Amino acid sequence: MAPYFLTNLIPRREKREAQRPLFQVLSELTITQWAMFFSGWLAWTCDAIDFFSVSLSVSALTKEFDRDTEDITQAITLTLLLRSVGAVLFGIISDRFGRKWPLVVNLIIVAILELGAGFVNDYNTFLGVRSLFGIGMGGIWGLAASTALENLPVEARGLGSGILQQGYAVGYLLAACINLGLVPDVPVGWRALFWTASGISFFAAGIRALLPESEVFLRAREVERAKGNTTTNKTKVFLHETWEMLKTHWLLCVYAILLMTGFNFLSHGSQDLYPTYLEDSKGFTQHQATVATIIGNCGAIVARVPNPPAGGVIAGWVSQYIGRRLTIVIFVLLIGAFIPVWILPSTFSGLAAGAFCMQFGVQGAWGVIPIQLSEMSPPAFRATFPGVAYQLGNMVSSASSQIEATGGKNLRTTLLVDGEWKDIPDYATVQGIFIGCVAAFVLFITIVGPENHGSHFEQHKPAFEEGAARDDAVLQDNVTPRPQDPATTSHEKGSVQIEEEVIREKA
């Protein structure tokens, strides 16, 4: 008999009672649900604009601070390294206090630090500001995903996941457009990109501030008020539940971190140094490198949008029908197939097409991740768990651009420029080997992992309420013995625990 993790990859449509067509579900969404989804999407878009401001400005920053590429990429490493701190801090605050104001504060902090980065005049200060910026950025993904997805019906979450993750590609695209259209025409140069990104983050914070709190938390708050639970009691319960979650679901946590490590290596390894690669290894101008980046991100967006001009129903929507992991596997295999067209051509059209294909594969696979993490996470921690797993993966993969920069520094090639052969970094070979190895790892870790396809996580209580409910049940048991209900026992065991048992079987 075939192993469980292989048979579980067999394409299947979700089986649910009273299943409704997707377009019917979308037509029934309220204005508030649409607005909440857009707010989460915009927050994630801002994250990408702010982060890729450095990637698009590497050449300008090397001149500004008189440093080489490897030194400038250290700022990218520090930002990614410290994002896990922000993920833990803001994720716990969000699961404890709600989705609204933690995200508003998070976006304001990011906007202030992005604004400050545009004013620095020396390298060490720039590194310091970007390090603090990493802490601020760390909270956005988990808060944005929970804000956007937890208020959607189950039938719409696969599609919503793909569109939400598309915000990352849209953010990179907007940053590239600003870098192409504004930066060359203003005296302040690269600083204009940082200041504009800061303004967009302030705008996103304002949008979220105008919208209500998540319905999940409004219901939980009313229940707690009716019980008369105090803030102190809820804090104690939440901290206790967090510790219990780590003890019970530690294997799932390790798996999620490994999964997100691979995915973050995949995205940052194919994006962070890409404009520099085109300029230094292929001899393109900054303008051409930016245009190629824009074309590449168009491929990322196409990979996540239903019924795009270039193709049919893909990524997040496809995962609703054939499962999350199989969709990821298909797109990772495409990445491997696209590596040659990504690094071998020497013409602008060839490399731009390669960038489009590569980002189609990378961001298509990423389009499934928000809903995959939300479904596999312990339901009471669906803001903390996905955000922390994502950012810890970011932390492990934080040196992606530095690894490639160091590899290019040691692995050299020659390029004919104005009739003369110049010694240059061989970023093409370095990136090809790097992405090939990472794609193989992601393929393996996805296949052997769990899947909780179609989970109704919105029906579960947040951690502090689940803990209080369990305490009430214990008190009731001490007073009046209750018969064991087989259905309840099955429900309490939970799909997450079942998935962890599957992981142990595979191990």
DAWOTA-V113636 format. One record per backbone hydrogen bond with DSSP energy under -1.0 kcal/mol. NH is the residue of the N-H (numbers start at 1). CO is the residue of the C=O. If there is no record, write none. Layout:
nh:NH co:CO
nh:NH co:CO
//
This chain:
nh:7 co:3
nh:8 co:4
nh:9 co:6
nh:10 co:7
nh:25 co:21
nh:26 co:22
nh:27 co:23
nh:28 co:24
nh:29 co:26
nh:34 co:30
nh:35 co:31
nh:36 co:32
nh:37 co:33
nh:38 co:34
nh:39 co:35
nh:40 co:36
nh:41 co:37
nh:42 co:38
nh:43 co:39
nh:44 co:40
nh:45 co:41
nh:46 co:42
nh:47 co:43
nh:48 co:44
nh:49 co:45
nh:50 co:46
nh:51 co:47
nh:52 co:48
nh:54 co:51
nh:56 co:52
nh:57 co:54
nh:61 co:57
nh:62 co:58
nh:63 co:59
nh:64 co:60
nh:65 co:61
nh:67 co:62
nh:72 co:68
nh:73 co:69
nh:75 co:72
nh:77 co:73
nh:78 co:74
nh:79 co:75
nh:80 co:76
nh:81 co:77
nh:82 co:78
nh:86 co:82
nh:87 co:83
nh:88 co:84
nh:89 co:85
nh:90 co:86
nh:91 co:87
nh:92 co:88
nh:93 co:89
nh:94 co:90
nh:95 co:91
nh:96 co:92
nh:97 co:93
nh:98 co:94
nh:104 co:100
nh:105 co:101
nh:106 co:102
nh:107 co:103
nh:108 co:104
nh:109 co:105
nh:110 co:106
nh:111 co:107
nh:112 co:108
nh:113 co:109
nh:114 co:110
nh:115 co:111
nh:116 co:112
nh:117 co:113
nh:119 co:116
nh:126 co:122
nh:127 co:123
nh:128 co:124
nh:129 co:125
nh:130 co:126
nh:131 co:127
nh:132 co:128
nh:133 co:129
nh:134 co:130
nh:135 co:131
nh:136 co:132
nh:137 co:133
nh:138 co:134
nh:140 co:137
nh:143 co:139
nh:144 co:140
nh:145 co:141
nh:146 co:142
nh:147 co:143
nh:148 co:144
nh:149 co:145
nh:150 co:146
nh:152 co:149
nh:156 co:153
nh:157 co:154
nh:160 co:156
nh:161 co:157
nh:162 co:158
nh:163 co:159
nh:164 co:160
nh:165 co:161
nh:166 co:162
nh:167 co:164
nh:168 co:165
nh:170 co:166
nh:171 co:167
nh:172 co:168
nh:173 co:169
nh:174 co:170
nh:175 co:171
nh:176 co:172
nh:177 co:173
nh:178 co:174
nh:179 co:175
nh:180 co:176
nh:181 co:177
nh:182 co:178
nh:183 co:178
nh:185 co:182
nh:186 co:183
nh:189 co:186
nh:191 co:188
nh:192 co:189
nh:194 co:190
nh:195 co:191
nh:196 co:192
nh:197 co:193
nh:198 co:194
nh:199 co:195
nh:200 co:196
nh:201 co:197
nh:202 co:198
nh:203 co:199
nh:204 co:200
nh:205 co:201
nh:206 co:202
nh:207 co:203
nh:208 co:204
nh:209 co:205
nh:210 co:206
nh:218 co:214
nh:219 co:215
nh:220 co:216
nh:221 co:217
nh:222 co:218
nh:223 co:219
nh:224 co:220
nh:225 co:221
nh:226 co:222
nh:227 co:223
nh:229 co:224
nh:234 co:230
nh:235 co:231
nh:236 co:232
nh:237 co:233
nh:238 co:234
nh:239 co:235
nh:240 co:236
nh:241 co:237
nh:242 co:238
nh:243 co:239
nh:244 co:240
nh:245 co:241
nh:246 co:242
nh:247 co:243
nh:248 co:244
nh:249 co:245
nh:253 co:249
nh:254 co:250
nh:255 co:251
nh:256 co:252
nh:257 co:253
nh:258 co:254
nh:259 co:255
nh:260 co:256
nh:261 co:257
nh:262 co:258
nh:263 co:259
nh:264 co:260
nh:265 co:261
nh:266 co:262
nh:267 co:263
nh:268 co:264
nh:269 co:265
nh:272 co:268
nh:274 co:271
nh:277 co:273
nh:278 co:274
nh:279 co:275
nh:280 co:276
nh:281 co:277
nh:284 co:278
nh:289 co:285
nh:290 co:286
nh:291 co:287
nh:292 co:288
nh:293 co:289
nh:294 co:290
nh:295 co:291
nh:296 co:292
nh:297 co:293
nh:298 co:294
nh:299 co:295
nh:300 co:296
nh:301 co:297
nh:302 co:298
nh:303 co:299
nh:304 co:301
nh:311 co:308
nh:317 co:314
nh:319 co:315
nh:320 co:317
nh:321 co:318
nh:322 co:318
nh:323 co:319
nh:327 co:323
nh:328 co:324
nh:329 co:325
nh:330 co:326
nh:331 co:327
nh:332 co:328
nh:333 co:329
nh:334 co:330
nh:335 co:331
nh:336 co:332
nh:337 co:333
nh:338 co:334
nh:343 co:339
nh:344 co:340
nh:351 co:347
nh:352 co:348
nh:353 co:349
nh:354 co:350
nh:355 co:351
nh:356 co:352
nh:357 co:353
nh:358 co:354
nh:359 co:355
nh:360 co:356
nh:361 co:357
nh:362 co:358
nh:363 co:359
nh:365 co:361
nh:366 co:362
nh:367 co:363
nh:368 co:365
nh:369 co:366
nh:372 co:368
nh:373 co:369
nh:374 co:370
nh:375 co:371
nh:376 co:372
nh:377 co:373
nh:381 co:378
nh:382 co:379
nh:385 co:381
nh:387 co:383
nh:388 co:384
nh:389 co:385
nh:390 co:386
nh:391 co:387
nh:392 co:388
nh:393 co:389
nh:394 co:390
nh:395 co:391
nh:396 co:392
nh:397 co:393
nh:398 co:395
nh:400 co:397
nh:403 co:399
nh:404 co:400
nh:405 co:401
nh:406 co:402
nh:407 co:403
nh:408 co:404
nh:409 co:405
nh:410 co:406
nh:411 co:407
nh:413 co:424
nh:415 co:422
nh:417 co:420
nh:420 co:417
nh:422 co:415
nh:424 co:413
nh:426 co:411
nh:427 co:425
nh:430 co:426
nh:431 co:427
nh:432 co:428
nh:433 co:429
nh:434 co:430
nh:435 co:431
nh:436 co:432
nh:437 co:433
nh:438 co:434
nh:439 co:435
nh:440 co:436
nh:441 co:437
nh:442 co:438
nh:443 co:439
nh:444 co:440
nh:445 co:441
nh:446 co:442
nh:447 co:443
nh:448 co:444
nh:455 co:452
nh:457 co:455
nh:459 co:456
nh:460 co:457
nh:463 co:380
nh:466 co:462
nh:467 co:463
nh:468 co:464
nh:469 co:465
nh:470 co:466
nh:471 co:467
nh:472 co:468
nh:473 co:469
nh:474 co:470
nh:475 co:471
nh:476 co:472
nh:477 co:473
nh:478 co:474
nh:479 co:475
nh:480 co:476
nh:489 co:485
nh:490 co:486
nh:491 co:487
nh:492 co:488
nh:493 co:489
nh:494 co:490
nh:498 co:494
nh:499 co:495
nh:500 co:496
nh:501 co:497
nh:502 co:498
nh:503 co:499
nh:504 co:500
nh:505 co:501
nh:506 co:502
nh:507 co:503
//
